[in-house]
């Protein structure tokens, strides 16, 4: 054999040996790898799609979850208290802002009224001239007694019964915060004989509120609107009352009744009714715009006496130029409050009858606020009978001075 052939044979033999060793080495490495993997990693058993954990691990998870829940509840409570506090502060701020806006609107309306009077050349009443000095004083209620030029005897009968006079009326304003005035406008001719008669009467008694308004039976709605607008601009009171001059009023009982509703911001109180709408011409209380109502009116206070809170009087003052006037003034007032957030209070003590009705109620301890006859829309023949009503149904003079509002 040649040297070349021998070299080839040796290389072939070595290659075969190397391949065998390589195969054994790979097989050993694979086995060692399987053994190492089996010891280091434990594949958890899965049953029903949920991984099982040991009891110790479960306890650890439970403690962690309970701690998170406790912290979550604690944080939630703190957040809730913080939110509640912020809401309360916001609500208080809104209430304060509402009062501020109401006062600004009232002052703006007063300025406009004074400006219009000056520009139109209309006489400015002494009450308006005094408004700057009286505005700082807070009053409890303003009672406006609606009267006419021809009602001098009615006014005198009221002065002789339930309306304090002279120093007592001044004391009533200072100590009790109660303003009482007869409310009247002007004649068709300003400064005419009718106006001069009222001026002379006012000079004697000093108990009139003169309005920038021309008197007339068909103008009662306009007069009511002007009264509330003027009164709220002159006196900063909690309540404003309108009453006819042929109605008997117990002032202390009225004040105690209104004082119960002080926490309510928008109050409209009286004897609520809902009578038929009279469409036929020529009858009393005929409503030309009957077609707007249907067969019956909405609920509203009867016109002999009613009271409204300051916010409502301010609303009338600010919006008087757009408030529609119906023929009947009590219907007009009720219509102005439709759609507003107003609490209607039906109190039948504001519409008691004359003796013996109010007398029986007084004896039972349920003293009436106001008394009149429904058949006459006031006390029938009030000039002659109001003293009798006052004697039998009056609360007594001491009641007014002992009352605390």
RODO-2510 file (C-alpha; in nm, 4 decimals, decimal comma):
residues 405
     n   res          X          Y          Z
     1     x     0,0000     0,0000     0,0000
     2     x     0,1302     0,3397    -0,0876
     3     x     0,1811     0,6219     0,1538
     4     x    -0,0934     0,8264    -0,0080
     5     x    -0,3560     0,5524     0,0345
     6     x    -0,2593     0,5031     0,3962
     7     x    -0,3068     0,8752     0,4756
     8     x    -0,6547     0,8801     0,3297
     9     x    -0,7604     0,5790     0,5370
    10     x    -0,6379     0,7378     0,8605
    11     x    -0,8311     1,0620     0,7937
    12     x    -1,1517     0,8696     0,7241
    13     x    -1,1196     0,6740     1,0474
    14     x    -1,0673     0,9928     1,2524
    15     x    -1,3762     1,1586     1,0975
    16     x    -1,5976     0,8700     1,1937
    17     x    -1,4693     0,8784     1,5508
    18     x    -1,5309     1,2558     1,5788
    19     x    -1,8904     1,2207     1,4578
    20     x    -1,9634     0,9540     1,7170
    21     x    -1,8221     1,1637     1,9984
    22     x    -2,0189     1,4651     1,8834
    23     x    -2,3423     1,2651     1,8844
    24     x    -2,2730     1,1339     2,2361
    25     x    -2,1882     1,4832     2,3595
    26     x    -2,5127     1,6270     2,2214
    27     x    -2,7184     1,3481     2,3749
    28     x    -2,5523     1,4041     2,7138
    29     x    -2,6126     1,7756     2,6974
    30     x    -2,9816     1,7211     2,6176
    31     x    -3,0267     1,4865     2,9134
    32     x    -2,8487     1,7241     3,1487
    33     x    -3,0656     2,0105     3,0236
    34     x    -3,3861     1,8130     3,0837
    35     x    -3,2727     1,7246     3,4360
    36     x    -3,1866     2,0883     3,5175
    37     x    -3,5165     2,2205     3,3814
    38     x    -3,7231     1,9677     3,5779
    39     x    -3,5603     2,0620     3,9097
    40     x    -3,5715     2,4429     3,8691
    41     x    -3,9245     2,4950     3,7332
    42     x    -4,2450     2,3540     3,8772
    43     x    -4,5373     2,3887     3,6451
    44     x    -4,8483     2,4685     3,8562
    45     x    -5,1476     2,2502     3,8143
    46     x    -5,4442     2,4197     3,6515
    47     x    -5,7913     2,3065     3,7298
    48     x    -6,0977     2,4695     3,5830
    49     x    -5,8907     2,7540     3,4401
    50     x    -5,7802     2,8759     3,7890
    51     x    -5,4218     2,8386     3,9138
    52     x    -5,3878     2,6685     4,2501
    53     x    -5,1726     2,8351     4,5148
    54     x    -5,0504     2,7188     4,8448
    55     x    -5,2348     2,8012     5,1695
    56     x    -4,9611     3,0441     5,2715
    57     x    -4,9809     3,2287     4,9416
    58     x    -5,3624     3,2475     4,9688
    59     x    -5,3376     3,3983     5,3170
    60     x    -5,0879     3,6542     5,1909
    61     x    -5,3177     3,7511     4,9057
    62     x    -5,6144     3,7791     5,1454
    63     x    -5,4242     4,0121     5,3787
    64     x    -5,3106     4,2274     5,0905
    65     x    -5,6638     4,2491     4,9452
    66     x    -5,8189     4,3309     5,2830
    67     x    -5,5635     4,6030     5,3376
    68     x    -5,6383     4,7522     4,9968
    69     x    -6,0120     4,7434     5,0607
    70     x    -5,9679     4,9092     5,4014
    71     x    -5,7511     5,1787     5,2508
    72     x    -5,9978     5,2230     4,9619
    73     x    -6,2940     5,2642     5,1979
    74     x    -6,0966     5,5072     5,4127
    75     x    -5,9954     5,7133     5,1109
    76     x    -6,3539     5,7065     4,9781
    77     x    -6,4887     5,8380     5,3097
    78     x    -6,2347     6,1189     5,3128
    79     x    -6,3175     6,2103     4,9540
    80     x    -6,6934     6,2000     5,0286
    81     x    -6,6533     6,4289     5,3319
    82     x    -6,4406     6,6656     5,1294
    83     x    -6,6948     6,6770     4,8456
    84     x    -6,9840     6,7303     5,0900
    85     x    -6,7974     7,0182     5,2530
    86     x    -6,7296     7,1797     4,9188
    87     x    -7,0955     7,1396     4,8125
    88     x    -7,2133     7,3021     5,1389
    89     x    -6,9748     7,5929     5,0913
    90     x    -7,0872     7,6329     4,7308
    91     x    -7,4553     7,6290     4,8326
    92     x    -7,3910     7,8935     5,0980
    93     x    -7,2026     8,1068     4,8471
    94     x    -7,4913     8,0805     4,5988
    95     x    -7,7422     8,1889     4,8654
    96     x    -7,5250     8,4878     4,9565
    97     x    -7,4933     8,5774     4,5894
    98     x    -7,8716     8,5543     4,5426
    99     x    -7,9283     8,7962     4,8319
   100     x    -7,6683     9,0347     4,6933
   101     x    -7,8257     9,0270     4,3476
   102     x    -8,1708     9,0823     4,4985
   103     x    -8,0472     9,3876     4,6900
   104     x    -7,8754     9,5276     4,3805
   105     x    -8,1900     9,4769     4,1730
   106     x    -8,3943     9,6530     4,4392
   107     x    -8,1562     9,9493     4,4456
   108     x    -8,1505     9,9636     4,0648
   109     x    -8,5311     9,9654     4,0513
   110     x    -8,5410    10,2462     4,3084
   111     x    -8,2939    10,4528     4,1055
   112     x    -8,4929    10,3950     3,7870
   113     x    -8,8178    10,4950     3,9566
   114     x    -8,6653    10,8171     4,0894
   115     x    -8,5096    10,8946     3,7511
   116     x    -8,8370    10,8384     3,5662
   117     x    -9,0207    11,0632     3,8111
   118     x    -8,7667    11,3409     3,7583
   119     x    -8,7672    11,3088     3,3781
   120     x    -9,1475    11,2986     3,3555
   121     x    -9,1853    11,5971     3,5850
   122     x    -9,4109    11,4011     3,8214
   123     x    -9,4070    11,5078     4,1860
   124     x    -9,1826    11,3004     4,4103
   125     x    -9,3498    11,1965     4,7330
   126     x    -9,1966    11,2792     5,0677
   127     x    -9,1582    10,9039     5,1302
   128     x    -8,9291    10,8686     4,8289
   129     x    -8,7252    11,1664     4,9425
   130     x    -8,6725    10,9918     5,2758
   131     x    -8,5838    10,6565     5,1167
   132     x    -8,2061    10,7018     5,1520
   133     x    -8,2328    10,7562     5,5267
   134     x    -8,4787    10,4729     5,5885
   135     x    -8,3205    10,2094     5,3617
   136     x    -8,0638    10,1060     5,6223
   137     x    -8,3376    10,0194     5,8693
   138     x    -8,4762     9,6672     5,8512
   139     x    -8,8513     9,6367     5,8980
   140     x    -9,0696     9,3364     5,9622
   141     x    -9,3708     9,4159     5,7449
   142     x    -9,5302     9,6927     5,5425
   143     x    -9,9109     9,7081     5,5433
   144     x   -10,0588     9,9036     5,2542
   145     x   -10,4293     9,9862     5,2921
   146     x   -10,5788    10,0324     4,9471
   147     x   -10,8096    10,3344     4,9436
   148     x   -10,9784    10,5790     4,7075
   149     x   -11,0480    10,9535     4,6979
   150     x   -11,4097    10,8963     4,8018
   151     x   -11,3227    10,6768     5,1030
   152     x   -11,2439    10,9411     5,3658
   153     x   -11,5012    10,7988     5,6104
   154     x   -11,3639    10,4475     5,5674
   155     x   -11,0146    10,5698     5,6457
   156     x   -11,1371    10,7456     5,9585
   157     x   -11,3143    10,4271     6,0723
   158     x   -10,9910    10,2290     6,0287
   159     x   -10,7975    10,4958     6,2216
   160     x   -11,0533    10,4710     6,5013
   161     x   -11,0216    10,0893     6,5318
   162     x   -10,7269     9,8698     6,4349
   163     x   -10,4722    10,1215     6,2970
   164     x   -10,2602    10,2963     6,5674
   165     x   -10,2389    10,6747     6,5434
   166     x    -9,9914    10,9493     6,6285
   167     x    -9,7118    10,8514     6,8636
   168     x    -9,8359    10,4928     6,8799
   169     x    -9,7866    10,4517     6,5064
   170     x    -9,4343    10,5911     6,5375
   171     x    -9,3685    10,3546     6,8265
   172     x    -9,5010    10,0658     6,6151
   173     x    -9,2470    10,1457     6,3445
   174     x    -8,9542    10,1881     6,5798
   175     x    -9,0162     9,9015     6,8220
   176     x    -9,1962     9,6451     6,6076
   177     x    -9,0724     9,7326     6,2603
   178     x    -9,4278     9,7606     6,1225
   179     x    -9,5167    10,0268     5,8644
   180     x    -9,8848    10,1083     5,7977
   181     x    -9,9944    10,3463     5,5220
   182     x   -10,3047    10,4278     5,3209
   183     x   -10,2118    10,3742     4,9569
   184     x   -10,3438    10,6127     4,6910
   185     x   -10,2314    10,7612     4,3610
   186     x   -10,3234    11,0875     4,1912
   187     x   -10,6238    11,2275     4,0113
   188     x   -10,6431    11,2628     3,6355
   189     x   -10,5264    11,6196     3,6847
   190     x   -10,2156    11,6233     3,9017
   191     x   -10,2514    11,8831     4,1744
   192     x   -10,6284    11,9083     4,1275
   193     x   -10,8937    11,9276     4,3976
   194     x   -10,8755    11,5544     4,4714
   195     x   -10,5020    11,5628     4,5249
   196     x   -10,5262    11,8723     4,7416
   197     x   -10,7821    11,7015     4,9654
   198     x   -10,5489    11,4023     5,0171
   199     x   -10,2548    11,6338     5,0836
   200     x   -10,4535    11,8138     5,3544
   201     x   -10,5543    11,4820     5,5116
   202     x   -10,1966    11,3570     5,4966
   203     x   -10,0741    11,6746     5,6613
   204     x   -10,3085    11,6057     5,9503
   205     x   -10,2401    11,2337     5,9960
   206     x    -9,9151    11,1645     5,8063
   207     x   -10,0271    10,8125     5,7113
   208     x   -10,0371    10,8119     5,3292
   209     x    -9,8197    10,6493     5,0651
   210     x    -9,8691    10,8441     4,7415
   211     x    -9,8096    10,6490     4,4216
   212     x    -9,7129    10,7654     4,0752
   213     x   -10,0415    10,6249     3,9500
   214     x   -10,3703    10,7657     3,8173
   215     x   -10,6616    10,6345     4,0237
   216     x   -10,9466    10,4416     3,8572
   217     x   -11,1503    10,1284     3,9264
   218     x   -11,0240     9,9550     3,6128
   219     x   -10,6652    10,0392     3,7090
   220     x   -10,6461     9,8330     4,0293
   221     x   -10,3982     9,5851     3,8789
   222     x   -10,1665     9,8683     3,7791
   223     x   -10,2061    10,0218     4,1263
   224     x   -10,1184     9,6924     4,2959
   225     x    -9,8066     9,6580     4,0834
   226     x    -9,7001    10,0160     4,1564
   227     x    -9,7681     9,9736     4,5286
   228     x    -9,5388     9,6731     4,5703
   229     x    -9,2686     9,8294     4,3517
   230     x    -9,2813    10,1544     4,5497
   231     x    -9,3002     9,9900     4,8932
   232     x    -9,0044     9,7585     4,8370
   233     x    -8,7977    10,0542     4,7179
   234     x    -8,8854    10,2627     5,0234
   235     x    -8,8678    10,0082     5,3043
   236     x    -8,6479     9,7017     5,3373
   237     x    -8,9013     9,4668     5,4964
   238     x    -8,9519     9,0930     5,5201
   239     x    -9,3177     9,1037     5,4106
   240     x    -9,5452     9,3358     5,2146
   241     x    -9,9220     9,3227     5,2701
   242     x   -10,2092     9,4658     5,0703
   243     x   -10,5473     9,5068     5,2435
   244     x   -10,8680     9,6898     5,1506
   245     x   -10,9962     9,9776     5,3628
   246     x   -11,3194     9,7935     5,4512
   247     x   -11,1477     9,4951     5,6156
   248     x   -11,0717     9,4529     5,9864
   249     x   -10,7173     9,3363     6,0680
   250     x   -10,5571     9,2087     6,3880
   251     x   -10,1993     9,3291     6,3421
   252     x   -10,0347     9,1140     6,6107
   253     x   -10,1992     8,7958     6,4826
   254     x   -10,0964     8,8871     6,1273
   255     x    -9,7365     8,9340     6,2403
   256     x    -9,7283     8,6062     6,4328
   257     x    -9,8694     8,4254     6,1297
   258     x    -9,6073     8,5643     5,8943
   259     x    -9,3234     8,5043     6,1416
   260     x    -9,3850     8,1281     6,1174
   261     x    -9,2780     8,1348     5,7519
   262     x    -8,9569     8,3341     5,7887
   263     x    -8,7319     8,0522     5,6680
   264     x    -8,9184     8,0267     5,3377
   265     x    -8,7791     8,2676     5,0771
   266     x    -9,0783     8,3171     4,8440
   267     x    -9,4130     8,3248     5,0231
   268     x    -9,7552     8,4138     4,8837
   269     x   -10,0105     8,3862     5,1631
   270     x   -10,3846     8,4500     5,1719
   271     x   -10,7187     8,2760     5,1283
   272     x   -10,6659     8,0835     4,8065
   273     x   -10,9594     8,0455     4,5707
   274     x   -11,0391     7,9404     4,2146
   275     x   -11,3619     8,1022     4,0989
   276     x   -11,5361     8,0988     3,7608
   277     x   -11,4116     8,3205     3,4781
   278     x   -11,6888     8,5675     3,3907
   279     x   -11,7009     8,6196     3,0153
   280     x   -12,0327     8,8038     2,9875
   281     x   -12,0016     9,1793     2,9485
   282     x   -12,1703     9,4118     3,1922
   283     x   -12,1357     9,1896     3,4999
   284     x   -11,9096     9,2668     3,7937
   285     x   -11,5599     9,1168     3,7682
   286     x   -11,5999     9,0634     3,3925
   287     x   -11,2723     8,9436     3,2406
   288     x   -11,2213     9,0597     2,8776
   289     x   -10,9390     8,8098     2,8349
   290     x   -11,1497     8,5194     2,9569
   291     x   -11,0364     8,3017     2,6652
   292     x   -10,6914     8,2684     2,8239
   293     x   -10,8206     8,0888     3,1316
   294     x   -11,0933     7,8411     3,0395
   295     x   -11,3873     7,7984     3,2767
   296     x   -11,2054     7,8585     3,6070
   297     x   -10,9144     8,0678     3,7285
   298     x   -10,5972     7,9130     3,8668
   299     x   -10,5546     7,9200     4,2452
   300     x   -10,4825     8,2691     4,3765
   301     x   -10,5357     8,4710     4,6942
   302     x   -10,8588     8,6646     4,7336
   303     x   -10,8082     9,0385     4,6929
   304     x   -10,9303     9,1624     5,0341
   305     x   -10,5951     9,0846     5,1991
   306     x   -10,2785     8,8954     5,1067
   307     x    -9,9080     8,9081     5,1839
   308     x    -9,5932     8,8389     4,9852
   309     x    -9,2305     8,8092     5,0926
   310     x    -8,9534     9,0502     4,9971
   311     x    -8,8185     8,8445     4,7062
   312     x    -9,1576     8,8508     4,5337
   313     x    -9,2042     9,2239     4,5899
   314     x    -8,8556     9,2807     4,4446
   315     x    -8,9466     9,0598     4,1483
   316     x    -9,2530     9,2768     4,0783
   317     x    -9,0444     9,5934     4,1091
   318     x    -8,7758     9,4771     3,8670
   319     x    -9,0145     9,3257     3,6110
   320     x    -9,3124     9,5611     3,6372
   321     x    -9,2755     9,6778     3,2768
   322     x    -9,3430     9,3249     3,1415
   323     x    -9,6027     9,1964     3,3915
   324     x    -9,9420     9,1718     3,2236
   325     x   -10,2427     9,3347     3,3935
   326     x   -10,5800     9,1598     3,3948
   327     x   -10,9015     9,3341     3,4975
   328     x   -10,9074     9,1760     3,8439
   329     x   -10,6040     9,2687     4,0517
   330     x   -10,6029     8,9498     4,2595
   331     x   -10,5942     8,7443     3,9381
   332     x   -10,3121     8,9612     3,8048
   333     x   -10,1010     8,9071     4,1163
   334     x   -10,1551     8,5310     4,1010
   335     x   -10,0666     8,5290     3,7309
   336     x    -9,7356     8,7074     3,7951
   337     x    -9,6255     8,4187     4,0170
   338     x    -9,7264     8,1370     3,7814
   339     x    -9,4108     7,9564     3,6740
   340     x    -9,2040     8,0904     3,9638
   341     x    -9,0761     7,8864     4,2562
   342     x    -9,3351     8,0334     4,4951
   343     x    -9,4974     7,8637     4,7929
   344     x    -9,8710     7,9316     4,8043
   345     x   -10,0055     7,9229     5,1600
   346     x   -10,3798     7,8982     5,2092
   347     x   -10,4593     8,0353     5,5565
   348     x   -10,8315     8,0701     5,6229
   349     x   -10,7715     8,2972     5,9212
   350     x   -10,7162     8,5730     5,6665
   351     x   -11,0795     8,5551     5,5560
   352     x   -11,2947     8,5117     5,8665
   353     x   -11,6501     8,6401     5,8676
   354     x   -11,7828     8,9218     6,0811
   355     x   -11,9590     8,8495     6,4145
   356     x   -12,0568     8,5957     6,5208
   357     x   -11,8076     8,3950     6,3080
   358     x   -11,4869     8,5736     6,4137
   359     x   -11,6207     8,6061     6,7692
   360     x   -11,6703     8,2300     6,8066
   361     x   -11,3186     8,1676     6,6756
   362     x   -11,1706     8,4270     6,9116
   363     x   -11,3459     8,2665     7,2102
   364     x   -11,2023     7,9302     7,1054
   365     x   -10,8501     8,0795     7,1073
   366     x   -10,8211     8,0855     6,7289
   367     x   -10,8063     8,4610     6,6714
   368     x   -10,8634     8,5715     6,3124
   369     x   -10,6125     8,7728     6,1135
   370     x   -10,8767     8,9525     5,9061
   371     x   -11,2568     8,9706     5,9023
   372     x   -11,5019     9,0760     5,6301
   373     x   -11,8259     8,9695     5,4599
   374     x   -11,7956     8,7669     5,1412
   375     x   -12,1253     8,9045     5,0117
   376     x   -11,9837     9,2586     5,0120
   377     x   -11,6178     9,1678     4,9384
   378     x   -11,5480     9,3577     5,2603
   379     x   -11,7364     9,4531     5,5752
   380     x   -12,0866     9,5481     5,4659
   381     x   -12,1468     9,9138     5,5644
   382     x   -11,7972     9,9143     5,7149
   383     x   -11,8096    10,2777     5,8271
   384     x   -12,1002    10,1946     6,0604
   385     x   -12,0068     9,8386     6,1543
   386     x   -11,6278     9,8195     6,1806
   387     x   -11,6318     9,9383     6,5444
   388     x   -11,8682     9,6524     6,6298
   389     x   -11,6418     9,4052     6,4513
   390     x   -11,3408     9,5453     6,6327
   391     x   -11,5146     9,5182     6,9691
   392     x   -11,6180     9,1532     6,9232
   393     x   -11,3304     9,0187     6,7126
   394     x   -11,0329     9,2386     6,7955
   395     x   -10,7276     9,0845     6,9619
   396     x   -10,6978     9,3694     7,2139
   397     x   -10,4527     9,6590     7,2054
   398     x   -10,2099     9,4980     7,4494
   399     x   -10,1650     9,2002     7,2181
   400     x    -9,9799     9,4156     6,9669
   401     x    -9,7349     9,5637     7,2162
   402     x    -9,6664     9,2299     7,3857
   403     x    -9,6091     9,0465     7,0567
   404     x    -9,2523     8,9567     6,9571
   405     x    -9,1879     8,8983     6,5891
***
